[in-house]
Amino acid sequence: TAASDITYQVEVAHDLLDWQPGCSYAGAQRVTETELTTEFSQNGAGLETITVRDNTVLDAEPRRFLRLRVTNP
């Protein structure tokens, strides 16, 4: 959690082609809620487990995909 040179970006898509940004984490900079995703839980210190939820209702789309993009700017 102290690493400020790594960004964790949750992305959401319905077709594996058109990925949209969700929650993101980069050191102390955290976006824990967006139109598409919401951080559901966070446990630990130093080494964390973060659970992010897709905000789209299950019946609204036949398929939904989430991925985690890790980058080093």
PDB file of N, CA, C and O in Angstrom, chain B, residues numbered from 101:
ATOM      1  N   THR B 101       0.806  -1.205   0.000  1.00  0.00           N
ATOM      2  CA  THR B 101       0.000   0.000   0.000  1.00  0.00           C
ATOM      3  C   THR B 101       0.845   1.263   0.000  1.00  0.00           C
ATOM      4  O   THR B 101       0.345   2.339  -0.327  1.00  0.00           O
ATOM      5  N   ALA B 102       2.094   1.152   0.355  1.00  0.00           N
ATOM      6  CA  ALA B 102       2.958   2.332   0.384  1.00  0.00           C
ATOM      7  C   ALA B 102       3.534   2.664  -0.995  1.00  0.00           C
ATOM      8  O   ALA B 102       4.072   3.754  -1.190  1.00  0.00           O
ATOM      9  N   ALA B 103       3.429   1.752  -1.939  1.00  0.00           N
ATOM     10  CA  ALA B 103       3.984   1.992  -3.276  1.00  0.00           C
ATOM     11  C   ALA B 103       3.182   3.069  -4.001  1.00  0.00           C
ATOM     12  O   ALA B 103       1.988   2.898  -4.249  1.00  0.00           O
ATOM     13  N   SER B 104       3.833   4.168  -4.335  1.00  0.00           N
ATOM     14  CA  SER B 104       3.142   5.256  -5.030  1.00  0.00           C
ATOM     15  C   SER B 104       3.407   5.227  -6.531  1.00  0.00           C
ATOM     16  O   SER B 104       2.858   6.043  -7.271  1.00  0.00           O
ATOM     17  N   ASP B 105       4.243   4.298  -6.988  1.00  0.00           N
ATOM     18  CA  ASP B 105       4.587   4.230  -8.407  1.00  0.00           C
ATOM     19  C   ASP B 105       3.822   3.140  -9.157  1.00  0.00           C
ATOM     20  O   ASP B 105       4.128   2.850 -10.314  1.00  0.00           O
ATOM     21  N   ILE B 106       2.832   2.540  -8.505  1.00  0.00           N
ATOM     22  CA  ILE B 106       2.016   1.501  -9.137  1.00  0.00           C
ATOM     23  C   ILE B 106       0.555   1.921  -9.058  1.00  0.00           C
ATOM     24  O   ILE B 106       0.088   2.394  -8.022  1.00  0.00           O
ATOM     25  N   THR B 107      -0.157   1.743 -10.159  1.00  0.00           N
ATOM     26  CA  THR B 107      -1.588   2.043 -10.180  1.00  0.00           C
ATOM     27  C   THR B 107      -2.358   0.756 -10.447  1.00  0.00           C
ATOM     28  O   THR B 107      -2.035   0.005 -11.367  1.00  0.00           O
ATOM     29  N   TYR B 108      -3.371   0.513  -9.637  1.00  0.00           N
ATOM     30  CA  TYR B 108      -4.291  -0.607  -9.821  1.00  0.00           C
ATOM     31  C   TYR B 108      -5.609  -0.023 -10.298  1.00  0.00           C
ATOM     32  O   TYR B 108      -6.230   0.767  -9.588  1.00  0.00           O
ATOM     33  N   GLN B 109      -6.043  -0.405 -11.496  1.00  0.00           N
ATOM     34  CA  GLN B 109      -7.262   0.132 -12.093  1.00  0.00           C
ATOM     35  C   GLN B 109      -8.218  -1.011 -12.382  1.00  0.00           C
ATOM     36  O   GLN B 109      -7.903  -1.904 -13.168  1.00  0.00           O
ATOM     37  N   VAL B 110      -9.393  -0.987 -11.745  1.00  0.00           N
ATOM     38  CA  VAL B 110     -10.442  -1.957 -12.049  1.00  0.00           C
ATOM     39  C   VAL B 110     -11.142  -1.476 -13.313  1.00  0.00           C
ATOM     40  O   VAL B 110     -11.478  -0.297 -13.426  1.00  0.00           O
ATOM     41  N   GLU B 111     -11.364  -2.380 -14.265  1.00  0.00           N
ATOM     42  CA  GLU B 111     -12.055  -2.036 -15.510  1.00  0.00           C
ATOM     43  C   GLU B 111     -13.226  -2.986 -15.725  1.00  0.00           C
ATOM     44  O   GLU B 111     -13.186  -4.148 -15.321  1.00  0.00           O
ATOM     45  N   VAL B 112     -14.268  -2.470 -16.371  1.00  0.00           N
ATOM     46  CA  VAL B 112     -15.509  -3.215 -16.567  1.00  0.00           C
ATOM     47  C   VAL B 112     -15.881  -3.205 -18.050  1.00  0.00           C
ATOM     48  O   VAL B 112     -15.704  -2.193 -18.728  1.00  0.00           O
ATOM     49  N   ALA B 113     -16.395  -4.329 -18.553  1.00  0.00           N
ATOM     50  CA  ALA B 113     -16.842  -4.396 -19.956  1.00  0.00           C
ATOM     51  C   ALA B 113     -17.976  -5.404 -20.077  1.00  0.00           C
ATOM     52  O   ALA B 113     -18.156  -6.268 -19.219  1.00  0.00           O
ATOM     53  N   HIS B 114     -18.732  -5.276 -21.154  1.00  0.00           N
ATOM     54  CA  HIS B 114     -19.778  -6.262 -21.429  1.00  0.00           C
ATOM     55  C   HIS B 114     -19.402  -7.161 -22.598  1.00  0.00           C
ATOM     56  O   HIS B 114     -20.097  -8.138 -22.882  1.00  0.00           O
ATOM     57  N   ASP B 115     -18.284  -6.830 -23.290  1.00  0.00           N
ATOM     58  CA  ASP B 115     -17.931  -7.578 -24.500  1.00  0.00           C
ATOM     59  C   ASP B 115     -16.452  -7.917 -24.632  1.00  0.00           C
ATOM     60  O   ASP B 115     -16.044  -8.407 -25.685  1.00  0.00           O
ATOM     61  N   LEU B 116     -15.648  -7.686 -23.634  1.00  0.00           N
ATOM     62  CA  LEU B 116     -14.202  -7.920 -23.644  1.00  0.00           C
ATOM     63  C   LEU B 116     -13.453  -7.011 -24.623  1.00  0.00           C
ATOM     64  O   LEU B 116     -12.263  -7.222 -24.860  1.00  0.00           O
ATOM     65  N   LEU B 117     -14.115  -6.015 -25.192  1.00  0.00           N
ATOM     66  CA  LEU B 117     -13.473  -5.075 -26.115  1.00  0.00           C
ATOM     67  C   LEU B 117     -13.517  -3.639 -25.614  1.00  0.00           C
ATOM     68  O   LEU B 117     -12.519  -2.924 -25.697  1.00  0.00           O
ATOM     69  N   ASP B 118     -14.653  -3.213 -25.098  1.00  0.00           N
ATOM     70  CA  ASP B 118     -14.882  -1.823 -24.708  1.00  0.00           C
ATOM     71  C   ASP B 118     -14.770  -1.679 -23.193  1.00  0.00           C
ATOM     72  O   ASP B 118     -15.784  -1.661 -22.495  1.00  0.00           O
ATOM     73  N   TRP B 119     -13.548  -1.577 -22.683  1.00  0.00           N
ATOM     74  CA  TRP B 119     -13.307  -1.510 -21.247  1.00  0.00           C
ATOM     75  C   TRP B 119     -13.495  -0.093 -20.731  1.00  0.00           C
ATOM     76  O   TRP B 119     -13.007   0.867 -21.328  1.00  0.00           O
ATOM     77  N   GLN B 120     -14.212   0.030 -19.611  1.00  0.00           N
ATOM     78  CA  GLN B 120     -14.490   1.316 -18.976  1.00  0.00           C
ATOM     79  C   GLN B 120     -13.826   1.341 -17.593  1.00  0.00           C
ATOM     80  O   GLN B 120     -13.774   0.315 -16.915  1.00  0.00           O
ATOM     81  N   PRO B 121     -13.315   2.516 -17.170  1.00  0.00           N
ATOM     82  CA  PRO B 121     -12.625   2.585 -15.878  1.00  0.00           C
ATOM     83  C   PRO B 121     -13.579   2.519 -14.692  1.00  0.00           C
ATOM     84  O   PRO B 121     -14.676   3.076 -14.710  1.00  0.00           O
ATOM     85  N   GLY B 122     -13.120   1.821 -13.668  1.00  0.00           N
ATOM     86  CA  GLY B 122     -13.837   1.753 -12.400  1.00  0.00           C
ATOM     87  C   GLY B 122     -12.944   2.289 -11.296  1.00  0.00           C
ATOM     88  O   GLY B 122     -12.210   3.255 -11.506  1.00  0.00           O
ATOM     89  N   CYS B 123     -12.997   1.677 -10.133  1.00  0.00           N
ATOM     90  CA  CYS B 123     -12.188   2.106  -8.989  1.00  0.00           C
ATOM     91  C   CYS B 123     -10.703   2.033  -9.326  1.00  0.00           C
ATOM     92  O   CYS B 123     -10.272   1.205 -10.129  1.00  0.00           O
ATOM     93  N   SER B 124      -9.926   2.918  -8.696  1.00  0.00           N
ATOM     94  CA  SER B 124      -8.480   2.896  -8.919  1.00  0.00           C
ATOM     95  C   SER B 124      -7.740   3.198  -7.621  1.00  0.00           C
ATOM     96  O   SER B 124      -8.252   3.866  -6.723  1.00  0.00           O
ATOM     97  N   TYR B 125      -6.525   2.683  -7.558  1.00  0.00           N
ATOM     98  CA  TYR B 125      -5.702   2.795  -6.354  1.00  0.00           C
ATOM     99  C   TYR B 125      -4.267   3.072  -6.769  1.00  0.00           C
ATOM    100  O   TYR B 125      -3.690   2.320  -7.555  1.00  0.00           O
ATOM    101  N   ALA B 126      -3.687   4.146  -6.246  1.00  0.00           N
ATOM    102  CA  ALA B 126      -2.292   4.503  -6.503  1.00  0.00           C
ATOM    103  C   ALA B 126      -1.746   5.147  -5.234  1.00  0.00           C
ATOM    104  O   ALA B 126      -1.918   6.348  -5.022  1.00  0.00           O
ATOM    105  N   GLY B 127      -1.090   4.355  -4.391  1.00  0.00           N
ATOM    106  CA  GLY B 127      -0.596   4.874  -3.120  1.00  0.00           C
ATOM    107  C   GLY B 127      -1.740   5.393  -2.275  1.00  0.00           C
ATOM    108  O   GLY B 127      -2.689   4.659  -1.997  1.00  0.00           O
ATOM    109  N   ALA B 128      -1.664   6.660  -1.857  1.00  0.00           N
ATOM    110  CA  ALA B 128      -2.718   7.263  -1.033  1.00  0.00           C
ATOM    111  C   ALA B 128      -3.886   7.765  -1.868  1.00  0.00           C
ATOM    112  O   ALA B 128      -4.930   8.105  -1.312  1.00  0.00           O
ATOM    113  N   GLN B 129      -3.739   7.819  -3.188  1.00  0.00           N
ATOM    114  CA  GLN B 129      -4.815   8.283  -4.058  1.00  0.00           C
ATOM    115  C   GLN B 129      -5.723   7.112  -4.397  1.00  0.00           C
ATOM    116  O   GLN B 129      -5.318   6.157  -5.060  1.00  0.00           O
ATOM    117  N   ARG B 130      -6.955   7.209  -3.929  1.00  0.00           N
ATOM    118  CA  ARG B 130      -7.908   6.113  -4.126  1.00  0.00           C
ATOM    119  C   ARG B 130      -9.232   6.662  -4.639  1.00  0.00           C
ATOM    120  O   ARG B 130      -9.776   7.622  -4.093  1.00  0.00           O
ATOM    121  N   VAL B 131      -9.733   6.045  -5.682  1.00  0.00           N
ATOM    122  CA  VAL B 131     -11.087   6.331  -6.164  1.00  0.00           C
ATOM    123  C   VAL B 131     -11.886   5.076  -5.852  1.00  0.00           C
ATOM    124  O   VAL B 131     -11.789   4.078  -6.567  1.00  0.00           O
ATOM    125  N   THR B 132     -12.673   5.125  -4.789  1.00  0.00           N
ATOM    126  CA  THR B 132     -13.340   3.924  -4.284  1.00  0.00           C
ATOM    127  C   THR B 132     -14.774   3.775  -4.770  1.00  0.00           C
ATOM    128  O   THR B 132     -15.431   2.778  -4.469  1.00  0.00           O
ATOM    129  N   GLU B 133     -15.267   4.761  -5.520  1.00  0.00           N
ATOM    130  CA  GLU B 133     -16.616   4.662  -6.070  1.00  0.00           C
ATOM    131  C   GLU B 133     -16.681   5.423  -7.387  1.00  0.00           C
ATOM    132  O   GLU B 133     -16.265   6.578  -7.475  1.00  0.00           O
ATOM    133  N   THR B 134     -17.207   4.760  -8.402  1.00  0.00           N
ATOM    134  CA  THR B 134     -17.454   5.387  -9.701  1.00  0.00           C
ATOM    135  C   THR B 134     -18.868   5.011 -10.136  1.00  0.00           C
ATOM    136  O   THR B 134     -19.581   4.308  -9.421  1.00  0.00           O
ATOM    137  N   GLU B 135     -19.251   5.473 -11.281  1.00  0.00           N
ATOM    138  CA  GLU B 135     -20.560   5.106 -11.832  1.00  0.00           C
ATOM    139  C   GLU B 135     -20.652   3.600 -12.058  1.00  0.00           C
ATOM    140  O   GLU B 135     -21.733   3.022 -11.949  1.00  0.00           O
ATOM    141  N   LEU B 136     -19.523   2.960 -12.373  1.00  0.00           N
ATOM    142  CA  LEU B 136     -19.529   1.545 -12.745  1.00  0.00           C
ATOM    143  C   LEU B 136     -19.189   0.579 -11.609  1.00  0.00           C
ATOM    144  O   LEU B 136     -19.677  -0.551 -11.594  1.00  0.00           O
ATOM    145  N   THR B 137     -18.358   1.012 -10.660  1.00  0.00           N
ATOM    146  CA  THR B 137     -17.919   0.114  -9.594  1.00  0.00           C
ATOM    147  C   THR B 137     -17.904   0.821  -8.243  1.00  0.00           C
ATOM    148  O   THR B 137     -17.843   2.047  -8.158  1.00  0.00           O
ATOM    149  N   THR B 138     -17.962   0.003  -7.184  1.00  0.00           N
ATOM    150  CA  THR B 138     -17.896   0.509  -5.816  1.00  0.00           C
ATOM    151  C   THR B 138     -17.035  -0.435  -4.992  1.00  0.00           C
ATOM    152  O   THR B 138     -17.174  -1.654  -5.087  1.00  0.00           O
ATOM    153  N   GLU B 139     -16.144   0.129  -4.182  1.00  0.00           N
ATOM    154  CA  GLU B 139     -15.387  -0.699  -3.256  1.00  0.00           C
ATOM    155  C   GLU B 139     -16.354  -1.248  -2.220  1.00  0.00           C
ATOM    156  O   GLU B 139     -17.073  -0.491  -1.569  1.00  0.00           O
ATOM    157  N   PHE B 140     -16.370  -2.557  -2.072  1.00  0.00           N
ATOM    158  CA  PHE B 140     -17.304  -3.224  -1.171  1.00  0.00           C
ATOM    159  C   PHE B 140     -16.681  -3.469   0.201  1.00  0.00           C
ATOM    160  O   PHE B 140     -17.342  -3.313   1.228  1.00  0.00           O
ATOM    161  N   SER B 141     -15.406  -3.854   0.211  1.00  0.00           N
ATOM    162  CA  SER B 141     -14.725  -4.075   1.481  1.00  0.00           C
ATOM    163  C   SER B 141     -13.223  -3.913   1.304  1.00  0.00           C
ATOM    164  O   SER B 141     -12.686  -4.067   0.208  1.00  0.00           O
ATOM    165  N   GLN B 142     -12.560  -3.596   2.416  1.00  0.00           N
ATOM    166  CA  GLN B 142     -11.114  -3.446   2.442  1.00  0.00           C
ATOM    167  C   GLN B 142     -10.631  -3.990   3.773  1.00  0.00           C
ATOM    168  O   GLN B 142     -11.088  -3.557   4.831  1.00  0.00           O
ATOM    169  N   ASN B 143      -9.704  -4.944   3.722  1.00  0.00           N
ATOM    170  CA  ASN B 143      -9.190  -5.576   4.933  1.00  0.00           C
ATOM    171  C   ASN B 143      -7.669  -5.554   4.922  1.00  0.00           C
ATOM    172  O   ASN B 143      -7.045  -5.771   3.883  1.00  0.00           O
ATOM    173  N   GLY B 144      -7.086  -5.296   6.061  1.00  0.00           N
ATOM    174  CA  GLY B 144      -5.644  -5.385   6.200  1.00  0.00           C
ATOM    175  C   GLY B 144      -4.964  -4.045   6.177  1.00  0.00           C
ATOM    176  O   GLY B 144      -5.565  -3.018   5.862  1.00  0.00           O
ATOM    177  N   ALA B 145      -3.696  -4.079   6.517  1.00  0.00           N
ATOM    178  CA  ALA B 145      -2.842  -2.894   6.477  1.00  0.00           C
ATOM    179  C   ALA B 145      -1.488  -3.346   5.956  1.00  0.00           C
ATOM    180  O   ALA B 145      -0.970  -4.379   6.380  1.00  0.00           O
ATOM    181  N   GLY B 146      -0.917  -2.584   5.044  1.00  0.00           N
ATOM    182  CA  GLY B 146       0.334  -2.999   4.412  1.00  0.00           C
ATOM    183  C   GLY B 146       0.053  -3.918   3.238  1.00  0.00           C
ATOM    184  O   GLY B 146       0.316  -3.565   2.089  1.00  0.00           O
ATOM    185  N   LEU B 147      -0.476  -5.088   3.525  1.00  0.00           N
ATOM    186  CA  LEU B 147      -0.951  -6.027   2.506  1.00  0.00           C
ATOM    187  C   LEU B 147      -2.460  -6.046   2.633  1.00  0.00           C
ATOM    188  O   LEU B 147      -2.991  -6.486   3.653  1.00  0.00           O
ATOM    189  N   GLU B 148      -3.159  -5.575   1.612  1.00  0.00           N
ATOM    190  CA  GLU B 148      -4.611  -5.417   1.693  1.00  0.00           C
ATOM    191  C   GLU B 148      -5.341  -6.362   0.757  1.00  0.00           C
ATOM    192  O   GLU B 148      -4.816  -6.772  -0.277  1.00  0.00           O
ATOM    193  N   THR B 149      -6.548  -6.692   1.139  1.00  0.00           N
ATOM    194  CA  THR B 149      -7.501  -7.359   0.266  1.00  0.00           C
ATOM    195  C   THR B 149      -8.645  -6.381   0.054  1.00  0.00           C
ATOM    196  O   THR B 149      -9.301  -5.962   1.008  1.00  0.00           O
ATOM    197  N   ILE B 150      -8.881  -6.020  -1.206  1.00  0.00           N
ATOM    198  CA  ILE B 150      -9.943  -5.073  -1.538  1.00  0.00           C
ATOM    199  C   ILE B 150     -10.929  -5.780  -2.454  1.00  0.00           C
ATOM    200  O   ILE B 150     -10.535  -6.390  -3.448  1.00  0.00           O
ATOM    201  N   THR B 151     -12.207  -5.698  -2.118  1.00  0.00           N
ATOM    202  CA  THR B 151     -13.258  -6.272  -2.939  1.00  0.00           C
ATOM    203  C   THR B 151     -14.025  -5.140  -3.604  1.00  0.00           C
ATOM    204  O   THR B 151     -14.515  -4.230  -2.935  1.00  0.00           O
ATOM    205  N   VAL B 152     -14.122  -5.204  -4.934  1.00  0.00           N
ATOM    206  CA  VAL B 152     -14.824  -4.179  -5.711  1.00  0.00           C
ATOM    207  C   VAL B 152     -16.042  -4.818  -6.359  1.00  0.00           C
ATOM    208  O   VAL B 152     -15.969  -5.933  -6.875  1.00  0.00           O
ATOM    209  N   ARG B 153     -17.159  -4.106  -6.331  1.00  0.00           N
ATOM    210  CA  ARG B 153     -18.431  -4.608  -6.858  1.00  0.00           C
ATOM    211  C   ARG B 153     -18.792  -3.877  -8.148  1.00  0.00           C
ATOM    212  O   ARG B 153     -18.620  -2.662  -8.249  1.00  0.00           O
ATOM    213  N   ASP B 154     -19.287  -4.615  -9.121  1.00  0.00           N
ATOM    214  CA  ASP B 154     -19.840  -4.035 -10.350  1.00  0.00           C
ATOM    215  C   ASP B 154     -21.206  -3.455 -10.010  1.00  0.00           C
ATOM    216  O   ASP B 154     -22.029  -4.144  -9.407  1.00  0.00           O
ATOM    217  N   ASN B 155     -21.466  -2.208 -10.381  1.00  0.00           N
ATOM    218  CA  ASN B 155     -22.735  -1.563 -10.045  1.00  0.00           C
ATOM    219  C   ASN B 155     -23.877  -1.913 -10.990  1.00  0.00           C
ATOM    220  O   ASN B 155     -25.018  -1.527 -10.735  1.00  0.00           O
ATOM    221  N   THR B 156     -23.604  -2.625 -12.063  1.00  0.00           N
ATOM    222  CA  THR B 156     -24.657  -2.995 -13.006  1.00  0.00           C
ATOM    223  C   THR B 156     -25.476  -4.153 -12.432  1.00  0.00           C
ATOM    224  O   THR B 156     -24.919  -5.150 -11.975  1.00  0.00           O
ATOM    225  N   VAL B 157     -26.772  -4.013 -12.460  1.00  0.00           N
ATOM    226  CA  VAL B 157     -27.677  -5.054 -11.978  1.00  0.00           C
ATOM    227  C   VAL B 157     -27.505  -6.300 -12.848  1.00  0.00           C
ATOM    228  O   VAL B 157     -27.371  -6.191 -14.067  1.00  0.00           O
ATOM    229  N   LEU B 158     -27.508  -7.472 -12.234  1.00  0.00           N
ATOM    230  CA  LEU B 158     -27.267  -8.718 -12.959  1.00  0.00           C
ATOM    231  C   LEU B 158     -28.211  -8.921 -14.134  1.00  0.00           C
ATOM    232  O   LEU B 158     -27.789  -9.441 -15.167  1.00  0.00           O
ATOM    233  N   ASP B 159     -29.453  -8.537 -14.013  1.00  0.00           N
ATOM    234  CA  ASP B 159     -30.422  -8.742 -15.085  1.00  0.00           C
ATOM    235  C   ASP B 159     -30.304  -7.696 -16.201  1.00  0.00           C
ATOM    236  O   ASP B 159     -30.943  -7.843 -17.242  1.00  0.00           O
ATOM    237  N   ALA B 160     -29.511  -6.657 -16.007  1.00  0.00           N
ATOM    238  CA  ALA B 160     -29.437  -5.560 -16.975  1.00  0.00           C
ATOM    239  C   ALA B 160     -28.640  -5.922 -18.234  1.00  0.00           C
ATOM    240  O   ALA B 160     -28.920  -5.397 -19.312  1.00  0.00           O
ATOM    241  N   GLU B 161     -27.656  -6.808 -18.106  1.00  0.00           N
ATOM    242  CA  GLU B 161     -26.840  -7.217 -19.251  1.00  0.00           C
ATOM    243  C   GLU B 161     -26.585  -8.712 -19.158  1.00  0.00           C
ATOM    244  O   GLU B 161     -26.431  -9.243 -18.058  1.00  0.00           O
ATOM    245  N   PRO B 162     -26.536  -9.406 -20.305  1.00  0.00           N
ATOM    246  CA  PRO B 162     -26.349 -10.855 -20.260  1.00  0.00           C
ATOM    247  C   PRO B 162     -24.967 -11.278 -19.760  1.00  0.00           C
ATOM    248  O   PRO B 162     -24.823 -12.345 -19.164  1.00  0.00           O
ATOM    249  N   ARG B 163     -23.937 -10.432 -20.003  1.00  0.00           N
ATOM    250  CA  ARG B 163     -22.579 -10.766 -19.569  1.00  0.00           C
ATOM    251  C   ARG B 163     -21.888  -9.509 -19.062  1.00  0.00           C
ATOM    252  O   ARG B 163     -22.117  -8.418 -19.584  1.00  0.00           O
ATOM    253  N   ARG B 164     -21.047  -9.657 -18.051  1.00  0.00           N
ATOM    254  CA  ARG B 164     -20.221  -8.560 -17.548  1.00  0.00           C
ATOM    255  C   ARG B 164     -18.858  -9.132 -17.190  1.00  0.00           C
ATOM    256  O   ARG B 164     -18.757 -10.255 -16.698  1.00  0.00           O
ATOM    257  N   PHE B 165     -17.825  -8.363 -17.437  1.00  0.00           N
ATOM    258  CA  PHE B 165     -16.466  -8.789 -17.151  1.00  0.00           C
ATOM    259  C   PHE B 165     -15.763  -7.697 -16.357  1.00  0.00           C
ATOM    260  O   PHE B 165     -15.988  -6.509 -16.590  1.00  0.00           O
ATOM    261  N   LEU B 166     -14.922  -8.095 -15.430  1.00  0.00           N
ATOM    262  CA  LEU B 166     -14.069  -7.172 -14.692  1.00  0.00           C
ATOM    263  C   LEU B 166     -12.636  -7.646 -14.850  1.00  0.00           C
ATOM    264  O   LEU B 166     -12.365  -8.845 -14.908  1.00  0.00           O
ATOM    265  N   ARG B 167     -11.728  -6.693 -14.918  1.00  0.00           N
ATOM    266  CA  ARG B 167     -10.316  -7.040 -14.947  1.00  0.00           C
ATOM    267  C   ARG B 167      -9.555  -6.020 -14.106  1.00  0.00           C
ATOM    268  O   ARG B 167     -10.048  -4.924 -13.837  1.00  0.00           O
ATOM    269  N   LEU B 168      -8.363  -6.394 -13.703  1.00  0.00           N
ATOM    270  CA  LEU B 168      -7.501  -5.513 -12.942  1.00  0.00           C
ATOM    271  C   LEU B 168      -6.293  -5.187 -13.804  1.00  0.00           C
ATOM    272  O   LEU B 168      -5.539  -6.076 -14.197  1.00  0.00           O
ATOM    273  N   ARG B 169      -6.118  -3.909 -14.093  1.00  0.00           N
ATOM    274  CA  ARG B 169      -4.962  -3.443 -14.871  1.00  0.00           C
ATOM    275  C   ARG B 169      -3.967  -2.840 -13.886  1.00  0.00           C
ATOM    276  O   ARG B 169      -4.305  -1.929 -13.131  1.00  0.00           O
ATOM    277  N   VAL B 170      -2.736  -3.355 -13.898  1.00  0.00           N
ATOM    278  CA  VAL B 170      -1.685  -2.853 -13.028  1.00  0.00           C
ATOM    279  C   VAL B 170      -0.649  -2.189 -13.904  1.00  0.00           C
ATOM    280  O   VAL B 170      -0.110  -2.805 -14.824  1.00  0.00           O
ATOM    281  N   THR B 171      -0.366  -0.907 -13.613  1.00  0.00           N
ATOM    282  CA  THR B 171       0.584  -0.151 -14.433  1.00  0.00           C
ATOM    283  C   THR B 171       1.621   0.528 -13.550  1.00  0.00           C
ATOM    284  O   THR B 171       1.399   0.784 -12.367  1.00  0.00           O
ATOM    285  N   ASN B 172       2.735   0.804 -14.158  1.00  0.00           N
ATOM    286  CA  ASN B 172       3.824   1.547 -13.533  1.00  0.00           C
ATOM    287  C   ASN B 172       4.130   2.706 -14.468  1.00  0.00           C
ATOM    288  O   ASN B 172       4.797   2.537 -15.488  1.00  0.00           O
ATOM    289  N   PRO B 173       3.626   3.908 -14.104  1.00  0.00           N
ATOM    290  CA  PRO B 173       3.758   5.039 -15.049  1.00  0.00           C
ATOM    291  C   PRO B 173       5.165   5.405 -15.436  1.00  0.00           C
ATOM    292  O   PRO B 173       5.369   6.334 -16.217  1.00  0.00           O
TER     293      PRO B 173
END
